[in-house]
Amino acid sequence: MRRGIGTTALVAALALAATACGSGDGGSGDGSGSGTGSGELSGTVTFWDTSNEAEKAVFKAIAEDFEKKHPKVDVTYVNIGFDDAQNKFKNAANAGEAPEVMRTEVAWVSDFASLQLIEPLDDVVEDQDDYLPQPWGSTQYDGTTYALPQVTDTLALFYNKALLEKAGVEVPTSVEELKDSADAIKEEAGVTPLYLRGDDSYWFLPYIYGEGGDLVDAEAKEVTVDGPAGVAAFETIKELLDEGVAETDLTDGYANQEKAFNNGDVAMMVNGPWAIAGTLAGDQFKDAPDNLGVAPVLAGSEGQGAPQGGWNLSVYAGTDPDNMDAAKEFARYMSSAEVQQRTTEELSLLPTRGSVYEEESVKDNQMVQFFKPAVDKAVQRAWIPEAASLFDPLNKELAKVVKDAATPQEAADSTADQYRDLLEGWK
């Protein structure tokens, strides 16, 4: 029985995934991508897509187009959302019921690969040099390729052009320039210069990168968050808040940040490309979209850098052999230059391929113009299985610093102690 596009409930996905892993037409690869077989590509592929409400219709349509290209392949599209998707996949894989292909957050790849839940994909890669180095790095584990890059993103500085013009200041490029311009912004524009996320440690990363440090050194297997750079990052955040250069809220930081920036209560915030649409709908920008500016994050004393984010395509290691060629070819297709150009045109997502940035439709895209300079400065995170687990301890200690419940040194030391408990054998 044909399994058509359109299933969106997770329960249905789990039920159908078991069928997908044991069914198929017994066909093999078509020679255009993965696999070593011959003949027309066939099989069944369940695709778990973690895209948001604004994006999912496009990815569903792209999956349908793959079926049109390969009539003997049946694709079941499932949108499962981002929340807890990492654990949902691991649970489904351990039960032998995982989807053949999943849209995987960059930090999950090493976790899945270390547990042997996803398939090596070196045999699928034909044009590695076309991928940007940062997203390509997130696909590697223990010298092997375990995913294909789909889209990339990072954090950047959003600024209200009218408020900075009213204050008579230039867009700051560093924390020190922000401090120097703070009085003018507060006195002339009448607003707080920056909204600072004190409730999410992902937003902490530009500050530690700016001091020349990182949370850990994966190559040396050493925890480094308690070094001078980590302490300085906590100190910078504390100083910005104490001096009134920035404001924060620990109850619902993301929503409060967007509200403050969109209403013109703060002149700047740090956010990602996912926030552009919501920002342009805000009071300060809906009638004046050119009032929004985006620049790389503020530099610290040692440089400038924001965390590399984005999404990859992974193939379940337990995929039935009859469906493996179709699954690999589907992942290759979703990562292809053709599809990346389309997702930029339709969704303004940032490509992971250098060649796609040369296309006129991509060059002219406002999102690309905003974020390509920031992406070029993005810092690869530590691609270790525990990467996603590093944020919870840091979240707690960051909140303590914001609430004056810990000094920057105490927060850095406590975070490091928790990391060493998590990363057995690390220095």
VMD Tcl script that draws the C-alpha trace (Angstrom):
set ca {
  {0.00 0.00 0.00}
  {1.33 3.43 -0.92}
  {2.34 5.56 2.07}
  {1.55 9.08 0.97}
  {2.92 12.45 2.06}
  {1.12 14.26 4.84}
  {1.31 12.39 8.14}
  {2.02 14.93 10.85}
  {1.33 13.24 14.18}
  {4.20 11.69 16.07}
  {2.13 8.68 17.14}
  {1.37 7.89 13.54}
  {5.02 8.39 12.69}
  {6.16 5.81 15.21}
  {3.61 3.30 13.96}
  {4.49 3.85 10.33}
  {8.22 3.92 10.94}
  {8.18 0.28 12.01}
  {6.46 -0.57 8.73}
  {8.96 1.56 6.82}
  {11.91 -0.28 8.28}
  {10.54 -3.63 7.20}
  {8.87 -2.85 3.90}
  {9.82 -1.59 0.48}
  {9.84 -2.75 -3.09}
  {13.28 -4.29 -2.84}
  {14.74 -1.77 -5.29}
  {18.18 -0.22 -5.06}
  {20.06 2.95 -5.92}
  {19.75 4.69 -9.23}
  {23.42 5.54 -9.47}
  {22.83 9.27 -9.02}
  {23.58 9.36 -5.33}
  {23.91 6.75 -2.63}
  {24.07 3.01 -2.76}
  {25.85 0.51 -4.90}
  {22.91 -1.14 -6.62}
  {21.57 -0.61 -10.09}
  {18.13 0.02 -11.54}
  {15.43 2.51 -10.63}
  {15.52 3.86 -7.10}
  {12.75 2.42 -4.92}
  {11.80 1.94 -1.29}
  {10.07 3.80 1.51}
  {11.39 6.76 3.51}
  {9.89 8.31 6.62}
  {11.25 11.84 7.11}
  {11.10 13.49 10.53}
  {11.24 17.22 9.90}
  {11.97 19.46 12.89}
  {11.20 22.72 11.08}
  {8.82 25.30 12.54}
  {5.27 26.22 11.57}
  {6.40 28.81 9.04}
  {8.76 26.37 7.30}
  {7.09 22.97 7.32}
  {4.82 23.44 4.28}
  {7.86 24.11 2.09}
  {9.76 21.06 3.33}
  {6.66 18.92 2.84}
  {6.43 20.15 -0.76}
  {10.13 19.45 -1.33}
  {9.62 15.90 -0.06}
  {6.71 15.50 -2.47}
  {8.95 16.65 -5.32}
  {11.45 13.93 -4.44}
  {8.65 11.39 -4.93}
  {7.95 12.89 -8.34}
  {11.60 12.47 -9.28}
  {11.58 8.89 -8.01}
  {8.09 7.41 -8.54}
  {9.01 4.11 -6.89}
  {10.02 5.81 -3.64}
  {7.27 6.53 -1.11}
  {8.07 9.33 1.35}
  {6.11 9.86 4.56}
  {6.59 13.41 5.80}
  {6.29 13.91 9.58}
  {6.71 17.27 11.29}
  {7.62 16.58 14.92}
  {8.78 19.98 16.07}
  {12.01 20.82 17.85}
  {11.13 20.20 21.49}
  {12.61 16.94 22.77}
  {13.19 15.72 19.19}
  {16.67 14.54 20.15}
  {15.31 12.16 22.79}
  {12.36 11.12 20.63}
  {14.73 9.95 17.93}
  {16.93 8.06 20.39}
  {13.92 6.34 21.94}
  {12.53 5.40 18.54}
  {15.91 4.15 17.35}
  {16.42 2.02 20.45}
  {13.00 0.51 19.79}
  {13.89 -0.16 16.14}
  {11.21 2.30 15.02}
  {13.15 5.39 13.99}
  {12.50 7.23 10.71}
  {14.88 6.57 7.87}
  {15.84 10.28 7.67}
  {15.76 13.03 10.28}
  {16.44 16.76 10.19}
  {19.06 16.84 12.95}
  {20.26 19.86 14.92}
  {24.01 20.27 14.49}
  {24.82 19.38 18.11}
  {22.91 16.09 17.93}
  {25.00 14.46 15.21}
  {27.91 13.45 17.43}
  {25.49 12.18 20.08}
  {23.64 9.95 17.61}
  {26.88 8.83 15.95}
  {28.52 7.88 19.25}
  {25.54 5.62 19.97}
  {25.73 4.15 16.44}
  {22.16 5.27 15.74}
  {22.92 6.98 12.42}
  {24.57 5.73 9.25}
  {27.99 6.83 7.94}
  {27.47 8.90 4.79}
  {30.95 9.21 3.30}
  {29.75 7.21 0.29}
  {27.09 9.86 -0.42}
  {29.38 12.90 -0.46}
  {30.43 14.00 -3.94}
  {31.26 17.67 -3.43}
  {32.61 18.23 0.06}
  {34.55 21.32 -1.04}
  {31.29 23.10 -1.81}
  {30.21 23.06 1.84}
  {31.20 25.89 4.16}
  {33.71 24.66 6.74}
  {31.60 25.44 9.81}
  {28.50 23.42 8.89}
  {30.66 20.66 7.42}
  {32.47 20.32 10.74}
  {29.21 19.52 12.51}
  {28.73 16.42 10.34}
  {31.98 14.78 11.45}
  {32.50 12.28 14.26}
  {35.62 10.19 14.80}
  {36.84 10.96 11.27}
  {33.63 9.88 9.56}
  {30.77 11.81 7.96}
  {27.46 11.09 9.70}
  {25.21 13.79 8.24}
  {24.81 16.20 5.34}
  {24.49 19.96 6.00}
  {21.13 21.50 5.18}
  {20.98 25.05 6.55}
  {23.21 27.13 8.81}
  {22.67 30.00 11.21}
  {24.31 31.99 13.99}
  {23.66 34.88 16.34}
  {24.03 38.53 15.31}
  {23.41 42.01 16.67}
  {20.01 43.46 15.73}
  {19.82 47.25 15.99}
  {17.21 49.97 15.60}
  {18.68 52.43 13.11}
  {16.40 55.30 14.10}
  {17.26 55.03 17.79}
  {21.00 54.95 17.14}
  {20.68 57.90 14.77}
  {18.70 59.81 17.39}
  {21.46 59.11 19.90}
  {24.08 60.22 17.38}
  {26.13 57.03 17.67}
  {27.48 54.47 15.22}
  {26.64 50.80 15.41}
  {28.98 49.42 18.09}
  {31.33 46.66 16.98}
  {32.63 45.74 20.43}
  {31.57 45.63 24.06}
  {33.78 48.63 24.77}
  {32.16 50.67 21.98}
  {28.76 49.70 23.37}
  {29.76 51.01 26.82}
  {31.14 54.21 25.31}
  {27.87 54.91 23.48}
  {25.56 53.85 26.33}
  {25.07 57.27 27.92}
  {24.15 58.88 24.60}
  {21.64 56.14 23.81}
  {20.03 56.42 27.25}
  {19.98 60.23 27.33}
  {19.26 61.13 23.69}
  {17.15 58.16 22.59}
  {15.68 57.51 26.03}
  {16.07 53.73 25.90}
  {18.29 50.97 27.28}
  {21.10 50.22 24.80}
  {20.92 46.39 24.83}
  {18.62 43.57 25.83}
  {20.86 40.78 27.14}
  {19.67 37.18 27.38}
  {20.50 36.17 30.94}
  {18.31 33.09 30.87}
  {19.88 31.11 28.01}
  {23.52 30.11 27.90}
  {23.57 29.84 24.10}
  {23.62 33.65 24.20}
  {26.59 33.47 26.58}
  {28.83 32.01 23.88}
  {29.65 35.25 21.99}
  {31.04 36.68 25.23}
  {33.41 33.78 25.92}
  {34.40 33.59 22.23}
  {35.07 37.33 22.36}
  {37.57 36.74 25.15}
  {39.38 34.10 23.10}
  {37.99 31.12 25.00}
  {35.47 28.31 24.81}
  {33.51 26.06 27.14}
  {35.78 23.07 26.48}
  {38.77 22.08 24.38}
  {37.59 18.87 22.73}
  {40.95 18.01 21.18}
  {42.77 18.26 24.51}
  {39.78 16.81 26.43}
  {39.98 19.74 28.79}
  {37.29 21.87 30.43}
  {38.14 25.53 29.85}
  {35.07 27.50 30.96}
  {36.75 28.24 34.30}
  {39.76 29.82 32.61}
  {40.36 33.59 32.30}
  {38.13 33.88 29.22}
  {35.16 32.22 30.92}
  {35.47 34.36 34.03}
  {35.82 37.49 31.89}
  {32.68 36.56 29.95}
  {30.64 36.31 33.16}
  {32.19 39.59 34.35}
  {31.25 41.35 31.10}
  {27.64 40.28 31.38}
  {27.49 41.35 35.01}
  {29.05 44.75 34.25}
  {26.67 45.46 31.38}
  {23.70 44.79 33.64}
  {25.06 46.59 36.71}
  {25.99 49.69 34.71}
  {22.57 49.90 33.05}
  {24.02 49.30 29.60}
  {21.82 46.23 29.29}
  {18.64 44.82 30.79}
  {17.41 41.25 31.12}
  {14.58 39.12 32.48}
  {14.90 35.55 33.74}
  {11.22 34.66 33.50}
  {10.70 34.51 29.74}
  {13.80 36.02 28.21}
  {13.16 35.34 24.56}
  {9.63 36.76 24.50}
  {10.61 39.73 26.64}
  {13.60 40.46 24.44}
  {11.50 40.47 21.28}
  {8.83 42.63 22.90}
  {11.38 45.17 24.16}
  {13.17 45.43 20.82}
  {10.05 45.42 18.65}
  {8.44 48.13 20.76}
  {11.55 50.34 20.72}
  {12.28 50.00 24.45}
  {15.85 48.87 23.73}
  {18.11 49.89 20.86}
  {19.75 46.49 20.29}
  {19.39 42.77 20.93}
  {21.25 39.61 19.92}
  {19.21 37.09 17.96}
  {19.27 34.71 15.01}
  {17.82 34.61 11.49}
  {14.73 32.83 12.80}
  {13.75 36.15 14.47}
  {13.73 38.34 11.35}
  {10.10 37.74 10.39}
  {8.81 38.42 13.90}
  {10.98 41.51 14.23}
  {9.77 43.00 10.96}
  {6.20 42.56 12.23}
  {7.00 44.65 15.31}
  {5.82 48.21 15.88}
  {9.23 49.73 15.13}
  {9.66 47.93 11.81}
  {6.36 46.85 10.23}
  {5.96 50.18 8.45}
  {9.70 50.82 8.15}
  {11.54 47.54 7.46}
  {14.69 49.46 6.53}
  {14.86 50.60 10.15}
  {16.19 47.16 11.09}
  {19.93 46.65 10.96}
  {21.86 43.43 11.56}
  {25.60 43.22 12.25}
  {28.04 40.65 13.66}
  {27.94 40.24 17.43}
  {29.95 42.55 19.65}
  {33.64 41.74 19.93}
  {35.31 41.21 23.27}
  {38.90 42.00 24.17}
  {40.28 39.20 22.00}
  {37.98 39.07 18.99}
  {34.51 38.41 17.68}
  {32.54 35.22 17.26}
  {29.08 33.71 17.56}
  {28.08 30.04 17.82}
  {27.44 28.09 14.66}
  {23.98 26.60 14.55}
  {21.87 24.98 11.88}
  {20.45 21.69 10.70}
  {21.73 18.54 9.02}
  {20.23 15.42 7.46}
  {20.90 12.09 9.18}
  {20.03 8.53 8.11}
  {18.95 5.93 10.67}
  {21.53 3.15 10.98}
  {18.79 0.55 11.43}
  {17.14 1.33 8.10}
  {16.04 -1.79 6.21}
  {18.58 -2.58 3.47}
  {15.77 -2.38 0.91}
  {15.23 1.26 1.88}
  {18.81 2.38 2.57}
  {19.60 3.60 -0.95}
  {16.39 5.63 -1.07}
  {17.07 7.09 2.39}
  {20.60 8.15 1.49}
  {19.49 9.62 -1.82}
  {16.72 11.55 -0.06}
  {19.25 13.01 2.41}
  {21.56 13.90 -0.48}
  {18.70 15.57 -2.32}
  {17.64 17.60 0.74}
  {21.23 18.85 1.05}
  {21.68 19.54 -2.67}
  {22.46 22.97 -4.11}
  {19.11 22.91 -5.94}
  {17.11 22.44 -2.74}
  {19.24 24.85 -0.73}
  {18.65 27.58 -3.29}
  {14.93 26.89 -3.16}
  {14.79 27.04 0.65}
  {16.62 30.37 0.60}
  {14.23 31.76 -2.01}
  {11.11 30.52 -0.23}
  {12.11 30.61 3.44}
  {15.21 32.85 3.55}
  {17.20 30.08 5.25}
  {20.97 30.34 4.95}
  {22.65 27.79 2.64}
  {25.54 25.59 3.72}
  {27.03 25.47 0.19}
  {29.34 28.14 -1.14}
  {28.05 27.77 -4.70}
  {24.50 28.66 -3.66}
  {25.64 32.05 -2.37}
  {26.70 32.87 -5.95}
  {23.12 32.59 -7.26}
  {21.54 35.99 -7.92}
  {18.33 35.11 -6.06}
  {20.40 34.26 -3.00}
  {22.71 37.27 -3.27}
  {19.65 39.54 -3.37}
  {17.97 37.90 -0.37}
  {17.70 40.27 2.59}
  {18.37 37.49 5.10}
  {21.58 36.53 3.33}
  {22.66 40.17 3.22}
  {21.96 40.45 6.95}
  {23.51 37.22 8.14}
  {26.25 36.11 5.74}
  {28.84 38.39 7.44}
  {27.83 36.91 10.80}
  {27.93 33.34 9.48}
  {31.44 33.95 8.18}
  {32.49 34.71 11.77}
  {30.61 31.77 13.29}
  {32.60 29.55 15.64}
  {32.32 25.78 15.45}
  {31.18 24.37 18.75}
  {32.74 21.27 20.31}
  {31.20 18.45 18.28}
  {31.16 15.92 21.11}
  {28.30 13.60 22.14}
  {27.71 15.66 25.28}
  {27.56 19.00 23.41}
  {23.86 19.61 24.04}
  {24.29 18.72 27.72}
  {26.76 21.54 28.32}
  {24.04 24.19 28.35}
  {22.02 23.19 31.43}
  {24.81 23.71 34.00}
  {25.79 26.97 32.31}
  {22.18 28.17 32.31}
  {21.95 27.71 36.08}
  {25.24 29.46 36.81}
  {24.48 32.34 34.43}
  {21.20 32.93 36.24}
  {23.07 33.02 39.56}
  {25.40 35.74 38.27}
  {22.44 37.78 36.99}
  {20.69 37.46 40.38}
  {23.85 38.27 42.39}
  {23.78 34.75 43.82}
  {27.29 33.93 42.59}
  {30.36 35.85 41.51}
  {31.69 35.37 37.98}
  {34.56 33.25 39.35}
  {32.20 31.10 41.41}
  {29.91 30.60 38.41}
  {32.80 29.63 36.15}
  {34.21 27.21 38.73}
  {30.85 25.58 39.40}
  {30.12 25.19 35.69}
  {33.52 23.56 35.21}
  {32.97 21.15 38.10}
  {29.69 20.02 36.58}
  {31.33 19.63 33.17}
  {34.06 17.42 34.62}
  {31.41 15.21 36.22}
  {29.70 14.97 32.84}
  {32.87 14.46 30.79}
  {34.51 11.55 32.54}
  {38.30 11.63 32.42}
  {38.54 15.22 31.16}
  {40.93 17.68 32.80}
}
mol new
graphics top color blue
foreach p $ca { graphics top sphere $p radius 0.5 }
foreach p [lrange $ca 0 end-1] q [lrange $ca 1 end] { graphics top cylinder $p $q radius 0.2 }
display resetview
